[in-house]
Amino acid sequence: MSVGVRSKQLVSFYSLCRYPVLSRLAVPRFTTFAPRNSRLQQSTRTSDFGASYTELHSSIHRRSFSSSRTMAAPPTNLTDAVVAAMKTLFPEELADSAWDNTGLLLGQVPLSSAEPVKETGGTVLLTNDLTSAVVDEALQEEAKMIVCYHPVIFRPLKSLTTKDPMQTLLLRLAAERISVYCPHTAMDAASGGLNDWLCDILLGGEHQLELKRTVAQPIARPLPEGHQGAGYGRTVELSRPVALPTLLRRLSAGLGDQRYMMVALPPGLRDQGRADDTITKVAVCAGSGADVLKDATDAQVLVTGEMAHHYALRHTQLGQAVVTVFHSNSERRYLETRLKPMLEVELETTAYADTRVLVSRADRDPFEVVDVRSLS
């Protein structure tokens, strides 16, 4: 199939991942045609997506899809191509600009040569956080760009020196002409983004179990076409009760077989030692979910990365269970199971189709659970 024809028929993997929640989030529905894409097919063989590509496609082949990039000028370098792809997947207008800082936060220094160098590919490294180990990895892999979920710059900089660890990393990257893009809350809010992924994990592949999915904290301001109804956090109503241990096992598996998580139980369950109460409604928020989930008082279980003591205490007094898995552990595996194949497919019809997209092996949560009895 020619590139021209395939570009008309190629569906963004983003639309496939987000379809199951489109109607529930009041987002316009899409139709598309099935691409013959080896990378996409390989990526959807696992159960991380909650449904096979065939199942997803069969549910959407009668709806239409239009790309926001059809009228855009073709990118002239890899950074521009990745930025365009990320904006298509997770529009920056979805980010919470009241406090967040998303987008291209470190550009690529232009070459001094008079003759422009034409780029046709390269390596893009995906990471949850930017650390010295991740920068070392980027240099070793000869990455030209890093997509870092958390912003590498939060507040305005009055200087850029080696006295600050993050500034030192940015100086190292700038010296090597490596750009950095940070999607953060845009990825949280988007349909098919982080929070929908968490919901899919809890469903455990049983899509018939999902009765209704809603946004916990909708975005009130005007949004780009096709993204109306997006917002932060999700609540899922289940068609039949599920035991809390079952949800915890599914969560563990979806996060990469995470062995430990913290659970705050309501007094009744804790005192009676019963953690097997049946659940019919769950609320989720990747990262720190206290503010986003504060009004989700009708959910029996709240799942998030972290929650401060007094917020968790309040929810348990309301009869809710709170499950925390450490902040970045609620986000990191999304990069491998969703973002990597989504970005590869978005780049497929550009001049940068041969781009190598890697997920960082050095990126990890800063906290570890230590059994002091095992210390020497």
N, C-alpha and C positions, 0 to 999 in steps of 0.2 A: 504493500500500500504506500502510495506517495505521501510525502510530508504534508503536501497541500490538502489532500483528502483526509489524512489522519488528523490534521489540526481541526477539521470540522467535526470529526467524530469523537475525538479524544475527550473524555470526561475527566475533569479534575478529580483526583482521588479524594480531595476535600469534600466534594459534593456527595461522594459515596459514603464517606464516614459520617457526614452530618445528616444524611437523609432521614434516618429513623426518628429524628427529633424535629424535622422541619415543620410538620403540621402542628405540633404541640407548641412550638415557639412562635407561631404566627408568622413564619417566614415563607415567602412565595416558593412554590414547589418547582422542581427542575425536571427536565427530561433529558435523556442523553442516549448515546449509543455505546455499545461495549467496545473498548479498545483492545487490540491484541498487543498487550504490553507485558513482556516477560517479567520486568521488575515488579509490576503491579501484581501479576499472578503469583509470583514467588512470595511477595509480602503478605498476601491474603491467605496463604495456606495454613497459617497458624491460627489459634483461637483467640489471639489478642484483640482482634477486631470485633469479636462477638458474633460474627456471621461471615460466611464465605462470600467471595466476590460474586459468585453466581446468584446467591440469595439476595444480595444487595441490588444487583443489576435487575433481577426479575421484578423487583418492587418499584423500579423507577423508569423502566424503558418507555413508558408512555408519557413521560413529562419532559419539558424542554429546559435546556440549559443555555445560558448566554454568559460569556466570559467578560469580565470588566476590562480585560486587556486587549480586546479586539481592536480598539481604536488607538491604542498607545503606540508610540514609536518603539521600534525594536531596541533593546538594550545594547550599549556599545562596549560593555565590559561585564565580567562575571559578577561584580558587586551589584551593578544595576539590575542584572538579570535576577539575582537572588532577592534583592529588595522588591522588585516588581512581583515576584512569585509570592513572597511573604505577605505583601499588601493584598494580593488577591485572596490568599487563604485566610488571613487575619487582618482586616483593614485597621489601620492605626486609629481610625475614628472610634473604634470600640474600646480603646484603652481609657482608663480613668485618669484623664489629664490633670485632675485636681491635685494629684500627688505623684502620679507615676511619670516615668520618662522612657518612652519607647521610640523605636525607629532606628535609623542608622546613626549610632552614637560615636563611631570612629570611622572616618573615611579613609580612602586609600590615597597615599601621596602620589601625585602624578610623576611619571618618569621625566627626567630632564632632556631625554633624547628628542630631537626635532622630528624624528620619524616615529609615528605612533605604532605601538606593538599590538597586533591583533590577538586577542585572547579567544580561544575556542573551548576552553574547559579549565580544569583545575580541581582543587580539593576544597570542600566546605566542611568545617568541623562543627558539629552540634554539641552544645553543652548546656547544663543547667546553670552553672556558676563559672565565673572566670577566676582561676587560681593560677599560681606559678606552675603547678604541675600541668594544668591544661595548656598554658602558653608553651611550655616545653614540648608538649605533645603536638601542638599546632606547628611548631617549627620543625619537629622531626618528620611530620607528615607532609611538610611543605604546603600547608594550607594557605589559600589566598584570602579566605574569609572565615569568620567565626559567627555562627548564630548562637547567641547566648540568651537563654530565656530570661534570666534576671538582668536588669539594667546595670551596666558597668559604670554609669554616671547617674547619680540621683539628684545632687544639688549642684548649683553653678560653681565652677572652679575659679578660684582667684589666682591660682598658680598651678603649674604642672611640673612636679619635681619627683625625685626619687625618695623623698622622705615619707611618702604615703605608699602603702603596698599596692593599691589599685592603680594609682597614677604611674607607678613603676611598670606595672604590667602593660598599661596603655602605651607608655613610651617605647617599650620593647616591641610591641606590635606595630606601632607607627614606623619604627625604624626598619621593620621587615616588610612594610607595605601590606599589612594584613588588616582588613576592615572588620568591624564588629556591628552586627545588627541585633537588637533586643526587642522581642515582641511582647513579653510579659502579660499585662492584663488584657491586651487585645486577643491573645491566645486563650486566656481564661474565658472571655465573654463569647467568643465566636461559637456558632453552632458547629459541632464536630470538634471542638477544642478540648482543652484539658478537663473541664468539668463533665462534659458529655462522655469522655473516655472513662472517667471514674464511675459514672452511672453504668456504663456498659460492663465494666468489671464486676460490679455488684450484681448485675443480672446474670452473670455467669453463662452467657450465650443463650439464655432462655428469654428470647425477645417477646414471647407470648406472655411472659410474667409481667411485662410493663403495661400498666393500665393508663398512666398519664405521667408526662414529664413536663415540668414547668421551670421557668427561670426564678430563682430565689430573689434576686435583686435586679429587676429590669432597668435598662438604660432609658432615661426619660427624654433625652435630647434626640433630635433628628439623626437618623443613621443612613448609611449608603443603601441604595436599592439592593434588595435581596438579603438584608441583614436586620430588617425591622424585627423587633421583639427579642433581640439578643440582650444578654446581660450576664451578671456574675452569679455563680453558684447555681445549683439545680436541686429540685426535689423530685422524687420518683415515687409514685403510688403503685403498689404491687397488686396484681389481680388475686393473689392468694398469699397467706402469711408465710414468712420465711424465718427460720430460727436465726438468732444472732450469731451463734458459732458458724453457721453456714455462710453468712455474709462475711465474717472475719476470714474464713478460709479462702473465699473467693478474692477478697481484697489482698490477702497475702500472695496468692498466686499471680494476680494481675500486676502487682508491684515488683515481681521478680522473686517470688518465694521469700518474702520478708518474714523473718521468724518472730520478731517481737513488735508489738504495738501496745500503746497505752489505752486502756478502756476505763472510763468513769461511768459507773452504773448508778441509777437512781437508788435511793435508800432502800426501798422495798426489795429490789432485786439483789442488792448487795448484802443486805442483812440476811436474806433467806438463801443466799448462795445460788440463786437461780439466774443463769446467764442465757437460758435457752428460751426466753420469752419470744413469742412470734411477732414478727415485724411486718407491717403493711405499708409504711411510708418512711423513706430515708431522704436526708438532705446532705449534699456534698459541697465542698468548696476546697479546691486545691490551695496549698500554701497555708496562710493564716486565715482561718475562716470565721473568727469571732464576730466581726462587724457584719459580714455578708449574711451569716446564718442567725443573727440575733433575733429575727422575727419568725424564724421557721419553727415556731413552738408547737406545731401540730405534727411534726415528724418525730417518730419514736427513737430514731438514731441519727446522730450527726457525725459525718465523716470528714476529717480535714487533716492537714499536715500538723498543725499545732494550734493550741488554744490556751490562753492565759488562765491561771488558776481560778480567779473569781468568775470569769465567764463560764468556765466548765462547771463550777459549783452551782451557778444559777440554773444551768440547763438540767443538772441532775435533780435539783429541787423542784423543777417543773415536770419531773418524771421522765426525762430523756436520757439516753445513753450517749456519751461522747467518745468517739474513737479517733485517736491521733497516731500518725505513723512517722513523725518527724517531717519538718517542713518540706525539704526538697525531695524526700522519698515519695511524696504525693504527686510529684511532677515529673521526675527524671525519666521513668520508663516510657513516658509518652513520646519522647524524642525518638526512641528506637522503633516502637510499634506503630506510631502514627505519623509523626512529622517527617521522618526520613523518607518513607515511600511517597508521601504527599508532595514533598519538595522535588523528588526525583521526577515525578510525573509532570509537575508544573514546568520543569526545565526541559522536558522531553521534546517539545516543539520549538525550542529556541536554538540559537547557535551554540548553546552550552549544554547540549544533550549528553555529552560525554563527561560531564562533571561528576567527580567522585564525592559522594556525600557520606561522611563518617560520623559516628556517634562517639563521643569521648569515652575512653576507658579510664582516664585519670580523674574524671569528675565524680565526686562522691559527697554524701552528706557529712558535715563536720562532726556530728555527734556519733558516738558509739555506745552501746550498752555494755557495761563492764560488770562482771561478777567479782566483787572484791574478795570473795572467798578463794578465788582462783589465783589471786595475785601472790607472787613470791615475796 
